[in-house]
Amino acid sequence: MQILDNYSGTDSEVCSNVKENLNYSLYNLGTNTPSVSPLLINSCVLVNREINHRVLIKKNNFQSFNLFSCYLKNTETFCPYELNK
């Protein structure tokens, strides 16, 4: 995703920056993940409720970003892989 490749701001503002750079406002900031996985802790979250799509963005050890996403079913709030089982 080119927006993330060119991003140079703080980790805490990455989702806001992605949202600002999209040409439409279908995505809103979402609820923080309940996951205890190091891959997901402190990730930022964008959610599109129209299509029930959730995206988690987290900086990795290589100073680039990992993206995780899923489509939410019915009334789900979190992706299945976010739930600590």
C-alpha positions in Angstrom: 0.0 0.0 0.0 1.7 3.2 -1.2 0.2 5.3 1.6 2.1 3.2 4.2 5.3 3.1 2.1 5.5 6.9 2.1 4.3 7.4 5.7 6.9 9.0 8.0 4.8 10.1 11.0 4.3 8.5 14.4 3.0 5.0 14.9 0.0 6.3 16.8 -1.1 8.5 13.9 -0.8 5.9 11.1 -4.5 5.0 10.9 -5.5 8.6 10.9 -3.1 9.3 8.1 -4.3 6.3 6.0 -7.9 7.5 6.5 -7.0 11.0 5.4 -5.3 9.8 2.3 -8.1 7.6 1.1 -10.3 9.3 -1.4 -13.4 8.3 0.5 -14.4 8.1 4.1 -15.9 4.6 4.3 -13.3 3.6 7.0 -13.4 4.9 10.6 -11.1 4.3 13.5 -12.1 1.0 15.2 -11.9 -0.6 18.6 -8.5 -1.6 19.8 -7.7 -5.3 19.5 -8.1 -7.6 22.5 -5.3 -9.8 21.2 -2.3 -10.5 23.4 -0.3 -11.5 20.3 2.9 -9.4 19.8 1.9 -9.2 16.1 -1.3 -7.3 16.9 -0.8 -5.5 20.3 -0.9 -1.7 19.8 -2.0 -2.0 16.2 -4.3 0.7 14.9 -7.6 -0.3 13.5 -9.8 0.9 10.6 -13.3 -0.5 10.1 -15.8 -0.2 7.2 -19.2 -1.0 8.6 -20.9 -0.9 5.2 -19.0 -4.0 4.1 -18.0 -5.3 7.6 -14.3 -5.1 6.8 -11.7 -4.6 9.6 -8.0 -3.7 9.0 -5.2 -3.8 11.6 -2.0 -1.9 10.9 1.2 -2.4 12.9 4.8 -1.4 12.3 7.1 -4.4 12.1 10.8 -4.8 13.0 11.8 -3.9 9.5 10.3 -0.4 9.8 7.5 -1.2 7.4 4.0 -2.1 8.2 2.0 -5.4 8.5 -1.6 -5.4 7.5 -4.1 -7.8 8.9 -7.8 -7.8 7.8 -11.0 -9.8 7.8 -14.6 -9.6 7.0 -16.8 -9.5 10.1 -19.8 -11.8 10.2 -23.1 -10.6 11.6 -22.5 -8.7 14.9 -18.8 -9.5 15.3 -16.6 -6.7 16.5 -13.2 -8.4 16.1 -11.5 -10.7 13.6 -11.5 -14.4 14.7 -7.7 -14.4 15.0 -7.8 -11.5 17.4 -9.7 -13.5 20.1 -7.5 -15.0 22.8 -8.6 -18.6 23.0 
